[in-house]
Amino acid sequence: MYTIGQVSEMFNLPVSTLRYYDKEGLFPFMQRASGIRQFSDTEIAALKLIECLKKSGLEIRDIKQFMEWCQEGSRTYELRKQLFERQKAAVEKEMEKMQETLDMLTFKCFYYEQAIKDGNEDGIHSMLPDKLPANIQAAYDNSHK
């Protein structure tokens, strides 16, 4: 069993956030001793999932719905699966956008390294748009769609 302070440190979350999650019913089986929350491995696992879903862009009300579906048993498997499929697709789309951003940054680092080395941008301009080194060309192409 863990105290709220220990869990707060473990997840780098404010105690107030953990209290809010509890108030919202995200830890339906949490035990209390003299009114003090005791986090078991069940709550720790739930919190890992909650944090994952939050990072994926899911709102607390939707996470609460998911937790309710879990309590309803096997008849909600399809709903839960659909939720995860939606969030997976959203994360994949965001990752594509982030890859484009990373590729632009990679290209620009190369661009300015070359310009610094040459003392001007003429050399890099002569490589554009399709005579760059292979890895930089791939980054350039992806970031200039």
C-alpha positions as CSV (number, residue, x, y, z in Angstrom):
1,M,0.0,0.0,0.0
2,Y,1.1,3.5,-0.8
3,T,0.2,6.9,0.7
4,I,-1.1,9.7,-1.5
5,G,2.3,11.5,-0.9
6,Q,4.2,8.5,-2.2
7,V,2.0,8.1,-5.2
8,S,2.3,11.9,-5.9
9,E,6.1,11.5,-5.9
10,M,6.0,8.3,-8.0
11,F,4.0,9.9,-10.8
12,N,5.1,13.5,-10.3
13,L,1.5,14.6,-9.8
14,P,0.2,17.0,-7.3
15,V,-1.7,15.5,-4.4
16,S,-4.7,17.6,-5.4
17,T,-4.8,15.8,-8.8
18,L,-4.9,12.4,-7.1
19,R,-7.7,13.7,-4.8
20,Y,-9.6,15.0,-7.8
21,Y,-9.2,11.6,-9.6
22,D,-10.6,9.9,-6.5
23,K,-13.5,12.3,-6.2
24,E,-14.3,11.7,-9.9
25,G,-14.5,7.9,-9.2
26,L,-11.4,6.8,-11.0
27,F,-10.3,4.7,-8.1
28,P,-13.6,2.9,-7.3
29,F,-12.0,0.2,-5.1
30,M,-9.6,2.3,-3.1
31,Q,-9.3,1.4,0.5
32,R,-9.2,3.9,3.3
33,A,-7.8,3.6,6.8
34,S,-9.2,6.2,9.2
35,G,-10.2,8.3,6.2
36,I,-6.7,8.2,4.7
37,R,-6.4,6.9,1.1
38,Q,-4.4,3.8,0.6
39,F,-3.2,3.2,-2.9
40,S,-2.8,-0.5,-3.8
41,D,-1.2,-2.0,-6.9
42,T,-4.7,-1.8,-8.5
43,E,-4.8,2.0,-8.1
44,I,-1.2,2.3,-9.3
45,A,-2.1,0.3,-12.5
46,A,-5.2,2.4,-13.0
47,L,-3.2,5.6,-12.5
48,K,-0.7,4.4,-15.2
49,L,-3.6,3.9,-17.6
50,I,-5.2,7.2,-16.6
51,E,-1.9,9.1,-17.3
52,C,-1.5,7.3,-20.6
53,L,-5.0,8.2,-21.7
54,K,-4.5,11.8,-20.6
55,K,-1.3,12.0,-22.7
56,S,-3.3,10.6,-25.7
57,G,-5.6,13.6,-25.4
58,L,-8.6,11.9,-23.7
59,E,-10.5,14.1,-21.2
60,I,-11.2,13.1,-17.6
61,R,-14.9,12.6,-18.3
62,D,-14.1,10.1,-21.0
63,I,-11.6,8.3,-18.8
64,K,-14.3,8.2,-16.1
65,Q,-16.6,6.6,-18.7
66,F,-13.9,4.1,-19.5
67,M,-13.5,3.2,-15.8
68,E,-17.3,2.8,-15.6
69,W,-17.3,0.4,-18.6
70,C,-14.6,-1.6,-16.8
71,Q,-16.8,-2.1,-13.8
72,E,-19.7,-3.2,-16.1
73,G,-17.7,-6.2,-17.3
74,S,-17.4,-8.1,-20.5
75,R,-20.4,-6.5,-22.2
76,T,-18.4,-3.3,-22.7
77,Y,-15.3,-4.9,-24.3
78,E,-16.3,-3.5,-27.7
79,L,-16.8,0.0,-26.4
80,R,-13.4,-0.1,-24.6
81,K,-11.7,-1.5,-27.7
82,Q,-13.2,1.3,-29.9
83,L,-12.0,3.9,-27.4
84,F,-8.4,2.6,-27.6
85,E,-8.6,2.4,-31.4
86,R,-9.7,6.1,-31.6
87,Q,-6.9,7.2,-29.2
88,K,-4.3,5.1,-31.0
89,A,-5.3,6.7,-34.3
90,A,-5.2,10.2,-32.7
91,V,-1.7,9.6,-31.3
92,E,-0.5,8.2,-34.6
93,K,-1.7,11.3,-36.4
94,E,0.0,13.5,-33.8
95,M,3.2,11.5,-34.2
96,E,3.1,12.1,-38.0
97,K,2.9,15.8,-37.4
98,M,5.7,15.7,-34.9
99,Q,7.9,13.7,-37.3
100,E,7.4,16.4,-39.9
101,T,8.5,19.0,-37.3
102,L,11.5,16.9,-36.4
103,D,12.4,16.4,-40.0
104,M,12.2,20.2,-40.6
105,L,14.5,20.8,-37.6
106,T,16.9,18.1,-38.9
107,F,17.0,19.7,-42.3
108,K,17.6,23.2,-40.9
109,C,20.4,22.0,-38.7
110,F,22.1,20.5,-41.7
111,Y,21.3,23.6,-43.7
112,Y,23.0,25.9,-41.2
113,E,25.9,23.5,-40.6
114,Q,26.6,23.6,-44.3
115,A,26.2,27.4,-44.5
116,I,28.6,27.9,-41.6
117,K,31.1,25.5,-43.1
118,D,30.9,27.2,-46.6
119,G,30.5,30.7,-45.2
120,N,27.4,31.2,-47.3
121,E,24.3,29.5,-48.5
122,D,25.3,28.9,-52.1
123,G,26.4,25.3,-51.6
124,I,23.2,24.3,-49.9
125,H,21.0,26.1,-52.5
126,S,22.8,24.1,-55.2
127,M,21.7,20.9,-53.5
128,L,18.0,21.9,-53.3
129,P,15.5,20.4,-53.9
130,D,16.8,16.9,-54.7
131,K,20.6,16.6,-54.3
132,L,20.9,16.4,-50.5
133,P,22.5,13.5,-48.7
134,A,20.0,10.6,-48.4
135,N,19.0,11.0,-44.8
136,I,18.7,14.8,-45.1
137,Q,16.8,14.4,-48.4
138,A,14.2,12.1,-46.7
139,A,13.8,14.7,-43.9
140,Y,13.6,17.6,-46.4
141,D,11.0,15.7,-48.5
142,N,8.9,14.8,-45.5
143,S,8.9,18.3,-44.1
144,H,8.2,20.0,-47.4
145,K,5.2,18.0,-48.6
